[in-house]
Amino acid sequence: MRRLKQIMDAGNTVTGGWSFITDPIYLRMVANLGFDAVVLDMQHGFFNENTVRASIATVISAGKIPLVRIPLGRWDAAARVMDFGALV
């Protein structure tokens, strides 16, 4: 979160990739496209708690900010993905 705040505080635009796909090779490719962050879409994508946990680790290991779109009304999922290291 600190990195995201630093980018915005500097007046820069935050760019983000968006993924519905859980494949770690695909996610690493998206993260390496030059985005600041990668959004993992649990609402309309194929992510569940297990795949989003692994995907957050993949995004972090690529040096990018993991953001997660949780399913509507699933505040329990929000707490868990934040525990996994993502921003919601």
Order of alpha helices (4+ residues) and beta strands (2+ residues): alpha-beta-alpha-beta-alpha-beta-alpha
